[in-house]
């Protein structure tokens, strides 16, 4: 389950909560009962380069395997 970060708009209290994707977002600060906003951050993992797509590992030729027998 993902971890979400929240910050209170009133008292600026920051905290993290582990929630399922189907759970509703929190709206009330546990410290002061003020309104919350969800903090969005960049992705922790970024895939760059070749080898991450299905088409990267395919040969442009036929699908037959070549034999190395002599």
PyMOL Python script that loads the backbone (N, CA, C, O; Angstrom):
from pymol import cmd

cmd.read_pdbstr("""\
ATOM      1  N   UNK A   1       0.842  -1.181   0.000  1.00  0.00           N
ATOM      2  CA  UNK A   1       0.000   0.000   0.000  1.00  0.00           C
ATOM      3  C   UNK A   1       0.889   1.247   0.000  1.00  0.00           C
ATOM      4  O   UNK A   1       1.940   1.268   0.640  1.00  0.00           O
ATOM      5  N   UNK A   2       0.466   2.266  -0.711  1.00  0.00           N
ATOM      6  CA  UNK A   2       1.272   3.486  -0.799  1.00  0.00           C
ATOM      7  C   UNK A   2       1.207   4.340   0.464  1.00  0.00           C
ATOM      8  O   UNK A   2       0.263   4.257   1.250  1.00  0.00           O
ATOM      9  N   UNK A   3       2.224   5.149   0.628  1.00  0.00           N
ATOM     10  CA  UNK A   3       2.301   6.092   1.740  1.00  0.00           C
ATOM     11  C   UNK A   3       2.030   7.486   1.198  1.00  0.00           C
ATOM     12  O   UNK A   3       2.647   7.908   0.220  1.00  0.00           O
ATOM     13  N   UNK A   4       1.108   8.201   1.833  1.00  0.00           N
ATOM     14  CA  UNK A   4       0.759   9.554   1.417  1.00  0.00           C
ATOM     15  C   UNK A   4       1.195  10.546   2.472  1.00  0.00           C
ATOM     16  O   UNK A   4       1.158  10.251   3.667  1.00  0.00           O
ATOM     17  N   UNK A   5       1.609  11.723   2.031  1.00  0.00           N
ATOM     18  CA  UNK A   5       2.018  12.782   2.945  1.00  0.00           C
ATOM     19  C   UNK A   5       0.952  13.877   2.945  1.00  0.00           C
ATOM     20  O   UNK A   5       0.458  14.285   1.894  1.00  0.00           O
ATOM     21  N   UNK A   6       0.611  14.337   4.134  1.00  0.00           N
ATOM     22  CA  UNK A   6      -0.384  15.388   4.300  1.00  0.00           C
ATOM     23  C   UNK A   6       0.218  16.538   5.089  1.00  0.00           C
ATOM     24  O   UNK A   6       1.152  16.349   5.869  1.00  0.00           O
ATOM     25  N   UNK A   7      -0.325  17.736   4.881  1.00  0.00           N
ATOM     26  CA  UNK A   7       0.064  18.915   5.645  1.00  0.00           C
ATOM     27  C   UNK A   7      -1.193  19.704   5.994  1.00  0.00           C
ATOM     28  O   UNK A   7      -2.096  19.843   5.169  1.00  0.00           O
ATOM     29  N   UNK A   8      -1.245  20.212   7.206  1.00  0.00           N
ATOM     30  CA  UNK A   8      -2.391  21.004   7.644  1.00  0.00           C
ATOM     31  C   UNK A   8      -2.248  22.424   7.105  1.00  0.00           C
ATOM     32  O   UNK A   8      -1.162  23.002   7.140  1.00  0.00           O
ATOM     33  N   UNK A   9      -3.338  22.976   6.613  1.00  0.00           N
ATOM     34  CA  UNK A   9      -3.333  24.352   6.100  1.00  0.00           C
ATOM     35  C   UNK A   9      -3.293  25.366   7.236  1.00  0.00           C
ATOM     36  O   UNK A   9      -2.856  26.500   7.038  1.00  0.00           O
ATOM     37  N   UNK A  10      -3.746  24.971   8.426  1.00  0.00           N
ATOM     38  CA  UNK A  10      -3.820  25.902   9.551  1.00  0.00           C
ATOM     39  C   UNK A  10      -2.567  25.878  10.432  1.00  0.00           C
ATOM     40  O   UNK A  10      -1.948  26.917  10.662  1.00  0.00           O
ATOM     41  N   UNK A  11      -2.192  24.684  10.928  1.00  0.00           N
ATOM     42  CA  UNK A  11      -1.059  24.603  11.861  1.00  0.00           C
ATOM     43  C   UNK A  11       0.222  24.090  11.212  1.00  0.00           C
ATOM     44  O   UNK A  11       1.252  23.999  11.881  1.00  0.00           O
ATOM     45  N   UNK A  12       0.179  23.750   9.916  1.00  0.00           N
ATOM     46  CA  UNK A  12       1.329  23.260   9.149  1.00  0.00           C
ATOM     47  C   UNK A  12       1.918  21.956   9.678  1.00  0.00           C
ATOM     48  O   UNK A  12       3.093  21.666   9.453  1.00  0.00           O
ATOM     49  N   UNK A  13       1.105  21.173  10.379  1.00  0.00           N
ATOM     50  CA  UNK A  13       1.520  19.851  10.857  1.00  0.00           C
ATOM     51  C   UNK A  13       1.685  18.934   9.651  1.00  0.00           C
ATOM     52  O   UNK A  13       0.767  18.820   8.838  1.00  0.00           O
ATOM     53  N   UNK A  14       2.862  18.262   9.515  1.00  0.00           N
ATOM     54  CA  UNK A  14       3.137  17.325   8.417  1.00  0.00           C
ATOM     55  C   UNK A  14       3.149  15.913   8.975  1.00  0.00           C
ATOM     56  O   UNK A  14       3.687  15.670  10.055  1.00  0.00           O
ATOM     57  N   UNK A  15       2.546  14.970   8.228  1.00  0.00           N
ATOM     58  CA  UNK A  15       2.585  13.569   8.635  1.00  0.00           C
ATOM     59  C   UNK A  15       2.339  12.681   7.430  1.00  0.00           C
ATOM     60  O   UNK A  15       1.849  13.133   6.395  1.00  0.00           O
ATOM     61  N   UNK A  16       2.689  11.397   7.580  1.00  0.00           N
ATOM     62  CA  UNK A  16       2.506  10.406   6.523  1.00  0.00           C
ATOM     63  C   UNK A  16       1.529   9.342   6.990  1.00  0.00           C
ATOM     64  O   UNK A  16       1.482   8.999   8.172  1.00  0.00           O
ATOM     65  N   UNK A  17       0.743   8.820   6.042  1.00  0.00           N
ATOM     66  CA  UNK A  17      -0.247   7.795   6.332  1.00  0.00           C
ATOM     67  C   UNK A  17      -0.183   6.725   5.249  1.00  0.00           C
ATOM     68  O   UNK A  17      -0.112   7.044   4.062  1.00  0.00           O
ATOM     69  N   UNK A  18      -0.206   5.465   5.651  1.00  0.00           N
ATOM     70  CA  UNK A  18      -0.273   4.356   4.704  1.00  0.00           C
ATOM     71  C   UNK A  18      -1.748   4.092   4.432  1.00  0.00           C
ATOM     72  O   UNK A  18      -2.507   3.759   5.342  1.00  0.00           O
ATOM     73  N   UNK A  19      -2.151   4.243   3.160  1.00  0.00           N
ATOM     74  CA  UNK A  19      -3.545   4.072   2.775  1.00  0.00           C
ATOM     75  C   UNK A  19      -3.635   3.233   1.508  1.00  0.00           C
ATOM     76  O   UNK A  19      -2.721   3.230   0.684  1.00  0.00           O
ATOM     77  N   UNK A  20      -4.746   2.523   1.365  1.00  0.00           N
ATOM     78  CA  UNK A  20      -5.019   1.791   0.131  1.00  0.00           C
ATOM     79  C   UNK A  20      -5.476   2.793  -0.932  1.00  0.00           C
ATOM     80  O   UNK A  20      -5.918   3.894  -0.605  1.00  0.00           O
ATOM     81  N   UNK A  21      -5.366   2.406  -2.195  1.00  0.00           N
ATOM     82  CA  UNK A  21      -5.808   3.274  -3.279  1.00  0.00           C
ATOM     83  C   UNK A  21      -7.301   3.577  -3.160  1.00  0.00           C
ATOM     84  O   UNK A  21      -7.748   4.656  -3.550  1.00  0.00           O
ATOM     85  N   UNK A  22      -8.056   2.647  -2.634  1.00  0.00           N
ATOM     86  CA  UNK A  22      -9.506   2.819  -2.535  1.00  0.00           C
ATOM     87  C   UNK A  22      -9.939   3.657  -1.332  1.00  0.00           C
ATOM     88  O   UNK A  22     -11.105   4.041  -1.250  1.00  0.00           O
ATOM     89  N   UNK A  23      -9.030   3.952  -0.395  1.00  0.00           N
ATOM     90  CA  UNK A  23      -9.371   4.766   0.778  1.00  0.00           C
ATOM     91  C   UNK A  23      -9.581   6.224   0.381  1.00  0.00           C
ATOM     92  O   UNK A  23      -8.923   6.732  -0.527  1.00  0.00           O
ATOM     93  N   UNK A  24     -10.501   6.885   1.068  1.00  0.00           N
ATOM     94  CA  UNK A  24     -10.719   8.310   0.839  1.00  0.00           C
ATOM     95  C   UNK A  24      -9.561   9.113   1.418  1.00  0.00           C
ATOM     96  O   UNK A  24      -8.947   8.701   2.402  1.00  0.00           O
ATOM     97  N   UNK A  25      -9.263  10.253   0.812  1.00  0.00           N
ATOM     98  CA  UNK A  25      -8.203  11.128   1.304  1.00  0.00           C
ATOM     99  C   UNK A  25      -8.623  11.728   2.647  1.00  0.00           C
ATOM    100  O   UNK A  25      -9.804  11.979   2.885  1.00  0.00           O
ATOM    101  N   UNK A  26      -7.642  11.951   3.517  1.00  0.00           N
ATOM    102  CA  UNK A  26      -7.924  12.568   4.811  1.00  0.00           C
ATOM    103  C   UNK A  26      -8.219  14.050   4.614  1.00  0.00           C
ATOM    104  O   UNK A  26      -7.649  14.679   3.723  1.00  0.00           O
ATOM    105  N   UNK A  27      -9.099  14.613   5.431  1.00  0.00           N
ATOM    106  CA  UNK A  27      -9.478  16.025   5.287  1.00  0.00           C
ATOM    107  C   UNK A  27      -9.347  16.812   6.582  1.00  0.00           C
ATOM    108  O   UNK A  27      -9.359  18.043   6.552  1.00  0.00           O
ATOM    109  N   UNK A  28      -9.220  16.123   7.736  1.00  0.00           N
ATOM    110  CA  UNK A  28      -9.167  16.811   9.030  1.00  0.00           C
ATOM    111  C   UNK A  28      -7.844  16.519   9.719  1.00  0.00           C
ATOM    112  O   UNK A  28      -7.439  15.363   9.840  1.00  0.00           O
ATOM    113  N   UNK A  29      -7.175  17.571  10.168  1.00  0.00           N
ATOM    114  CA  UNK A  29      -5.888  17.457  10.858  1.00  0.00           C
ATOM    115  C   UNK A  29      -6.088  16.791  12.225  1.00  0.00           C
ATOM    116  O   UNK A  29      -6.978  17.185  12.978  1.00  0.00           O
ATOM    117  N   UNK A  30      -5.268  15.784  12.549  1.00  0.00           N
ATOM    118  CA  UNK A  30      -5.397  15.130  13.851  1.00  0.00           C
ATOM    119  C   UNK A  30      -4.911  16.008  15.013  1.00  0.00           C
ATOM    120  O   UNK A  30      -5.231  15.723  16.167  1.00  0.00           O
ATOM    121  N   UNK A  31      -4.155  17.055  14.730  1.00  0.00           N
ATOM    122  CA  UNK A  31      -3.619  17.934  15.774  1.00  0.00           C
ATOM    123  C   UNK A  31      -4.577  19.066  16.141  1.00  0.00           C
ATOM    124  O   UNK A  31      -4.893  19.268  17.314  1.00  0.00           O
ATOM    125  N   UNK A  32      -5.042  19.810  15.112  1.00  0.00           N
ATOM    126  CA  UNK A  32      -5.831  21.020  15.394  1.00  0.00           C
ATOM    127  C   UNK A  32      -7.239  20.979  14.806  1.00  0.00           C
ATOM    128  O   UNK A  32      -8.000  21.933  14.968  1.00  0.00           O
ATOM    129  N   UNK A  33      -7.594  19.895  14.130  1.00  0.00           N
ATOM    130  CA  UNK A  33      -8.894  19.725  13.460  1.00  0.00           C
ATOM    131  C   UNK A  33      -9.086  20.688  12.287  1.00  0.00           C
ATOM    132  O   UNK A  33     -10.216  20.923  11.858  1.00  0.00           O
ATOM    133  N   UNK A  34      -7.991  21.244  11.769  1.00  0.00           N
ATOM    134  CA  UNK A  34      -8.040  22.110  10.595  1.00  0.00           C
ATOM    135  C   UNK A  34      -8.109  21.284   9.321  1.00  0.00           C
ATOM    136  O   UNK A  34      -8.167  20.056   9.376  1.00  0.00           O
ATOM    137  N   UNK A  35      -8.103  21.953   8.175  1.00  0.00           N
ATOM    138  CA  UNK A  35      -8.200  21.245   6.895  1.00  0.00           C
ATOM    139  C   UNK A  35      -6.814  20.816   6.405  1.00  0.00           C
ATOM    140  O   UNK A  35      -5.813  21.497   6.629  1.00  0.00           O
ATOM    141  N   UNK A  36      -6.790  19.676   5.737  1.00  0.00           N
ATOM    142  CA  UNK A  36      -5.543  19.098   5.243  1.00  0.00           C
ATOM    143  C   UNK A  36      -5.415  19.261   3.739  1.00  0.00           C
ATOM    144  O   UNK A  36      -6.401  19.425   3.021  1.00  0.00           O
ATOM    145  N   UNK A  37      -4.164  19.210   3.282  1.00  0.00           N
ATOM    146  CA  UNK A  37      -3.890  19.128   1.853  1.00  0.00           C
ATOM    147  C   UNK A  37      -2.903  17.991   1.657  1.00  0.00           C
ATOM    148  O   UNK A  37      -2.032  17.756   2.495  1.00  0.00           O
ATOM    149  N   UNK A  38      -3.048  17.288   0.543  1.00  0.00           N
ATOM    150  CA  UNK A  38      -2.158  16.179   0.230  1.00  0.00           C
ATOM    151  C   UNK A  38      -0.924  16.733  -0.460  1.00  0.00           C
ATOM    152  O   UNK A  38      -1.027  17.564  -1.363  1.00  0.00           O
ATOM    153  N   UNK A  39       0.241  16.270  -0.032  1.00  0.00           N
ATOM    154  CA  UNK A  39       1.511  16.694  -0.621  1.00  0.00           C
ATOM    155  C   UNK A  39       1.865  15.707  -1.734  1.00  0.00           C
ATOM    156  O   UNK A  39       1.927  14.500  -1.504  1.00  0.00           O
ATOM    157  N   UNK A  40       2.093  16.223  -2.928  1.00  0.00           N
ATOM    158  CA  UNK A  40       2.480  15.382  -4.057  1.00  0.00           C
ATOM    159  C   UNK A  40       3.967  15.572  -4.323  1.00  0.00           C
ATOM    160  O   UNK A  40       4.465  16.697  -4.358  1.00  0.00           O
ATOM    161  N   UNK A  41       4.664  14.467  -4.508  1.00  0.00           N
ATOM    162  CA  UNK A  41       6.101  14.501  -4.765  1.00  0.00           C
ATOM    163  C   UNK A  41       6.390  13.789  -6.073  1.00  0.00           C
ATOM    164  O   UNK A  41       5.524  13.110  -6.626  1.00  0.00           O
ATOM    165  N   UNK A  42       7.602  13.944  -6.561  1.00  0.00           N
ATOM    166  CA  UNK A  42       7.999  13.259  -7.785  1.00  0.00           C
ATOM    167  C   UNK A  42       8.127  11.763  -7.529  1.00  0.00           C
ATOM    168  O   UNK A  42       8.234  11.329  -6.382  1.00  0.00           O
ATOM    169  N   UNK A  43       8.116  10.995  -8.581  1.00  0.00           N
ATOM    170  CA  UNK A  43       8.216   9.538  -8.463  1.00  0.00           C
ATOM    171  C   UNK A  43       9.580   9.137  -7.920  1.00  0.00           C
ATOM    172  O   UNK A  43      10.593   9.757  -8.245  1.00  0.00           O
ATOM    173  N   UNK A  44       9.600   8.115  -7.106  1.00  0.00           N
ATOM    174  CA  UNK A  44      10.846   7.638  -6.519  1.00  0.00           C
ATOM    175  C   UNK A  44      11.683   6.817  -7.471  1.00  0.00           C
ATOM    176  O   UNK A  44      12.891   6.686  -7.275  1.00  0.00           O
ATOM    177  N   UNK A  45      11.065   6.259  -8.502  1.00  0.00           N
ATOM    178  CA  UNK A  45      11.776   5.422  -9.467  1.00  0.00           C
ATOM    179  C   UNK A  45      11.471   5.935 -10.865  1.00  0.00           C
ATOM    180  O   UNK A  45      10.312   6.140 -11.226  1.00  0.00           O
ATOM    181  N   UNK A  46      12.518   6.138 -11.641  1.00  0.00           N
ATOM    182  CA  UNK A  46      12.353   6.576 -13.024  1.00  0.00           C
ATOM    183  C   UNK A  46      13.137   5.613 -13.909  1.00  0.00           C
ATOM    184  O   UNK A  46      14.333   5.408 -13.698  1.00  0.00           O
ATOM    185  N   UNK A  47      12.468   5.019 -14.901  1.00  0.00           N
ATOM    186  CA  UNK A  47      13.114   4.087 -15.811  1.00  0.00           C
ATOM    187  C   UNK A  47      13.565   4.836 -17.058  1.00  0.00           C
ATOM    188  O   UNK A  47      12.747   5.397 -17.787  1.00  0.00           O
ATOM    189  N   UNK A  48      14.871   4.840 -17.295  1.00  0.00           N
ATOM    190  CA  UNK A  48      15.418   5.509 -18.465  1.00  0.00           C
ATOM    191  C   UNK A  48      16.261   4.523 -19.264  1.00  0.00           C
ATOM    192  O   UNK A  48      16.799   3.565 -18.709  1.00  0.00           O
ATOM    193  N   UNK A  49      16.371   4.758 -20.545  1.00  0.00           N
ATOM    194  CA  UNK A  49      17.212   3.923 -21.380  1.00  0.00           C
ATOM    195  C   UNK A  49      16.448   2.791 -22.025  1.00  0.00           C
ATOM    196  O   UNK A  49      15.228   2.691 -21.895  1.00  0.00           O
ATOM    197  N   UNK A  50      17.180   1.937 -22.724  1.00  0.00           N
ATOM    198  CA  UNK A  50      16.530   0.827 -23.422  1.00  0.00           C
ATOM    199  C   UNK A  50      16.386  -0.365 -22.479  1.00  0.00           C
ATOM    200  O   UNK A  50      17.046  -0.436 -21.442  1.00  0.00           O
ATOM    201  N   UNK A  51      15.520  -1.292 -22.855  1.00  0.00           N
ATOM    202  CA  UNK A  51      15.344  -2.508 -22.076  1.00  0.00           C
ATOM    203  C   UNK A  51      14.117  -2.507 -21.189  1.00  0.00           C
ATOM    204  O   UNK A  51      13.857  -3.507 -20.520  1.00  0.00           O
ATOM    205  N   UNK A  52      13.355  -1.430 -21.156  1.00  0.00           N
ATOM    206  CA  UNK A  52      12.209  -1.353 -20.272  1.00  0.00           C
ATOM    207  C   UNK A  52      10.880  -1.555 -20.992  1.00  0.00           C
ATOM    208  O   UNK A  52       9.825  -1.601 -20.360  1.00  0.00           O
ATOM    209  N   UNK A  53      10.937  -1.674 -22.295  1.00  0.00           N
ATOM    210  CA  UNK A  53       9.725  -1.851 -23.069  1.00  0.00           C
ATOM    211  C   UNK A  53       9.750  -3.192 -23.763  1.00  0.00           C
ATOM    212  O   UNK A  53      10.824  -3.721 -24.053  1.00  0.00           O
ATOM    213  N   UNK A  54       8.595  -3.747 -24.033  1.00  0.00           N
ATOM    214  CA  UNK A  54       8.478  -5.054 -24.657  1.00  0.00           C
ATOM    215  C   UNK A  54       9.169  -5.093 -26.016  1.00  0.00           C
ATOM    216  O   UNK A  54       9.765  -6.107 -26.377  1.00  0.00           O
ATOM    217  N   UNK A  55       9.096  -4.016 -26.759  1.00  0.00           N
ATOM    218  CA  UNK A  55       9.678  -3.978 -28.098  1.00  0.00           C
ATOM    219  C   UNK A  55      11.195  -3.851 -28.086  1.00  0.00           C
ATOM    220  O   UNK A  55      11.822  -4.082 -29.120  1.00  0.00           O
ATOM    221  N   UNK A  56      11.808  -3.495 -26.971  1.00  0.00           N
ATOM    222  CA  UNK A  56      13.261  -3.340 -26.908  1.00  0.00           C
ATOM    223  C   UNK A  56      14.003  -4.665 -27.043  1.00  0.00           C
ATOM    224  O   UNK A  56      15.135  -4.686 -27.527  1.00  0.00           O
ATOM    225  N   UNK A  57      13.389  -5.771 -26.624  1.00  0.00           N
ATOM    226  CA  UNK A  57      14.091  -7.048 -26.631  1.00  0.00           C
ATOM    227  C   UNK A  57      13.824  -7.869 -27.887  1.00  0.00           C
ATOM    228  O   UNK A  57      14.359  -8.969 -28.025  1.00  0.00           O
ATOM    229  N   UNK A  58      13.020  -7.364 -28.790  1.00  0.00           N
ATOM    230  CA  UNK A  58      12.698  -8.111 -30.005  1.00  0.00           C
ATOM    231  C   UNK A  58      13.756  -7.908 -31.082  1.00  0.00           C
ATOM    232  O   UNK A  58      14.348  -6.836 -31.212  1.00  0.00           O
ATOM    233  N   UNK A  59      13.974  -8.973 -31.849  1.00  0.00           N
ATOM    234  CA  UNK A  59      14.861  -8.880 -33.006  1.00  0.00           C
ATOM    235  C   UNK A  59      14.058  -8.344 -34.178  1.00  0.00           C
ATOM    236  O   UNK A  59      12.852  -8.573 -34.263  1.00  0.00           O
ATOM    237  N   UNK A  60      14.706  -7.647 -35.062  1.00  0.00           N
ATOM    238  CA  UNK A  60      13.991  -7.134 -36.233  1.00  0.00           C
ATOM    239  C   UNK A  60      13.830  -8.210 -37.303  1.00  0.00           C
ATOM    240  O   UNK A  60      13.055  -8.029 -38.242  1.00  0.00           O
ATOM    241  N   UNK A  61      14.553  -9.336 -37.177  1.00  0.00           N
ATOM    242  CA  UNK A  61      14.469 -10.429 -38.146  1.00  0.00           C
ATOM    243  C   UNK A  61      13.370 -11.409 -37.805  1.00  0.00           C
ATOM    244  O   UNK A  61      12.411 -11.069 -37.111  1.00  0.00           O
ATOM    245  N   UNK A  62      13.518 -12.645 -38.303  1.00  0.00           N
ATOM    246  CA  UNK A  62      12.500 -13.670 -38.069  1.00  0.00           C
ATOM    247  C   UNK A  62      12.590 -14.191 -36.639  1.00  0.00           C
ATOM    248  O   UNK A  62      13.561 -13.929 -35.930  1.00  0.00           O
ATOM    249  N   UNK A  63      11.571 -14.925 -36.231  1.00  0.00           N
ATOM    250  CA  UNK A  63      11.520 -15.424 -34.871  1.00  0.00           C
ATOM    251  C   UNK A  63      12.175 -16.805 -34.727  1.00  0.00           C
ATOM    252  O   UNK A  63      12.155 -17.386 -33.642  1.00  0.00           O
ATOM    253  N   UNK A  64      12.760 -17.337 -35.820  1.00  0.00           N
ATOM    254  CA  UNK A  64      13.405 -18.657 -35.734  1.00  0.00           C
ATOM    255  C   UNK A  64      14.740 -18.530 -35.016  1.00  0.00           C
ATOM    256  O   UNK A  64      15.437 -17.524 -35.144  1.00  0.00           O
ATOM    257  N   UNK A  65      15.085 -19.570 -34.255  1.00  0.00           N
ATOM    258  CA  UNK A  65      16.379 -19.589 -33.593  1.00  0.00           C
ATOM    259  C   UNK A  65      17.407 -20.183 -34.545  1.00  0.00           C
ATOM    260  O   UNK A  65      17.142 -21.164 -35.239  1.00  0.00           O
ATOM    261  N   UNK A  66      18.562 -19.578 -34.561  1.00  0.00           N
ATOM    262  CA  UNK A  66      19.616 -20.060 -35.450  1.00  0.00           C
ATOM    263  C   UNK A  66      20.412 -21.150 -34.763  1.00  0.00           C
ATOM    264  O   UNK A  66      20.693 -21.054 -33.569  1.00  0.00           O
ATOM    265  N   UNK A  67      20.771 -22.164 -35.486  1.00  0.00           N
ATOM    266  CA  UNK A  67      21.524 -23.279 -34.944  1.00  0.00           C
ATOM    267  C   UNK A  67      23.019 -22.995 -35.098  1.00  0.00           C
ATOM    268  O   UNK A  67      23.459 -22.401 -36.083  1.00  0.00           O
ATOM    269  N   UNK A  68      23.786 -23.434 -34.099  1.00  0.00           N
ATOM    270  CA  UNK A  68      25.239 -23.239 -34.163  1.00  0.00           C
ATOM    271  C   UNK A  68      25.958 -24.533 -34.510  1.00  0.00           C
ATOM    272  O   UNK A  68      27.182 -24.615 -34.410  1.00  0.00           O
ATOM    273  N   UNK A  69      25.179 -25.568 -34.928  1.00  0.00           N
ATOM    274  CA  UNK A  69      25.808 -26.854 -35.278  1.00  0.00           C
ATOM    275  C   UNK A  69      26.558 -26.727 -36.607  1.00  0.00           C
ATOM    276  O   UNK A  69      26.152 -25.968 -37.487  1.00  0.00           O
ATOM    277  N   UNK A  70      27.652 -27.474 -36.743  1.00  0.00           N
ATOM    278  CA  UNK A  70      28.440 -27.478 -37.976  1.00  0.00           C
ATOM    279  C   UNK A  70      28.377 -28.783 -38.685  1.00  0.00           C
ATOM    280  O   UNK A  70      28.990 -28.942 -39.741  1.00  0.00           O
TER     281      UNK A  70
END
""", "prot")
cmd.dss("prot")
cmd.show_as("cartoon", "prot")
cmd.util.cbc("prot")
cmd.orient("prot")
